[in-house]
Amino acid sequence: MADHIDEQPKRSLSGLEVKPVYTPDDIANTDFARDLGQPGEYPFTRGPYPNMYLGRLWTRRQIAGFGTAKATNERYRFLLDHGQNGISTDFDHPTLTGYDSDHELAEGEVGRLGVAIDSVRDIDDLFLDIPLDKVSVSLTINHPAIVLLSMFLSVAKDRGVGWDALRGTVQNDSLKEFHGQKTFALGPRPSLKLTTDIVEFCTNHVPNWYTISISGYHIRESGSDAVQELAFTIAQGMAYVESAMERGLPVDSFAPRLSFFFGCHNDVFEEVAKFRAARRLWARIMKDRYRAQKPESMRLRFHTQTLGSTLMRQDPQNNIARGTLQALAAVLGGTQSLHVSGFDEAFDIPSEEAMRMSLATQLILAHESGVANTVDPLGGSIFVESMTNDIEEAAWEYINKIEDLGAGSLKQGMLQAIDTGYIEREIARSAYEYQLRIENGDQVVVGLNQYQSESTQKLELFQFDPEEEDWQKARLAETRSGRSAAAVKSALSSLKQAAQDDKNLMPPVLEAVTVLATEGEILDTLRDVYGEYVDPGVF
């Protein structure tokens, strides 16, 4: 007698129907050559490169940043000594929003949830004794990205490192701030202009640098589901492509230097399908809509971070299993680099022990699990291919809606979607529905709403040094007192004039950081021109 199969359909975390059994009928309309192809070939569904991890493992890029630049530099060294091969930097809230450490709005936040950066001297300290031409560097900064990147380029120049030797990325995803992380410094239109300034400047002067890390991660952390994360991220990417093309840049001149950044949740197969759908979507959009000719322009490459919002304070060591599952999904989905969140991040900045475990998780996946032994190991799975199709189709519905808002322009559509709160409302709805499922028990979270443990797990948590803030303020005061006030005034005046004249602002910002103008002074100059942005508070 056959086993009874529950006729009530299961659903993925994003609400997509999951059948009890899949048959070839579920992918009857899938054409191998058209929809899958070989790894490294259009439409890149099976991976951006032919050999994938057989040729090179993903970059292990654990993000770090707290306190002062010197403190974070010590954490960098620890991570590099324990198997990390790429540096990724988190900045504190004042830095993310364009305020100096001595600003009244910065009080109590300096160095608290990321590293504090005020001037180019801090960037010099941050990368002390780190070979900038040998280590890939990621700067997780958005609206003030033009300032932090200029500081980084200035340090590289002072050390005799040619800009063509630099490898890495600056996040520089201005649009997602309005419905994702919400660390904005300027409004949607001026911040998009600065993003495009960086793309234009680096295309001409920093050829191997990734100019935008188009980020779905913060969208997912804000409560979106997998389909929304994919759709809104791709739509943001399309807006940036259109903005750069309006500058007169040929699409193939800058598109190869665009990268993506996704989160990864617990639903392994949905996440794998999301990543595969992302590559196919982007390839088709770049080829068919924007007439890209180079395969590199159609090839979506991405970094993945396991989701901090999935980590629980209840039984926190369970988070090691969650991080491992999410990392596995990212690798099965073909990520190019990976950060595994620390198991204690529900409490604070991850401890060194948690970061060591996260790196060990990556190393075990790479060398003990067998997942790197073949390319696209889930390719051809009827379930995975069917879900890939479903996610792509659902993402197109959102993209088409945003295009309609912009009367055929994704750039204008994204700006309208931000102005009207459309994206924010969609994410809020998804977040509410997910939380409701947890609270009524439909979504099991081990240790939270089921299978609670009475045992207490002792953790050695990160200890923030409150004296770091005072040290940083003293450092800033010393920097101001030792610089040429006239040179700073002249540089900021030139920057203001360039902004008023709608010129590319990278050259005057580079000049300003070189004479030790601070991040806050530069952003204040831009706020004088573009105005303060007030969040409309969509509910």
PyMOL commands that set and color helices and strands:
alter all, ss='L'
color gray80, all
select helices_A, chain A and resi 24-27+32-36+52-54+69-81+93-97+104-106+120-126+145-158+163-165+175-178+188-205+217-221+226-246+251-257+268-289+295-298+308-310+318-332+352-368+382-405+410-419+422-439+467-481+485-500+506-514+519-530
alter helices_A, ss='H'
color red, helices_A
select strands_A, chain A and resi 10-11+17-18+59-60+63-64+86-90+136-140+168-170+209-210+212-215+258-264+302-306+337-339
alter strands_A, ss='S'
color yellow, strands_A
deselect
rebuild
show_as cartoon
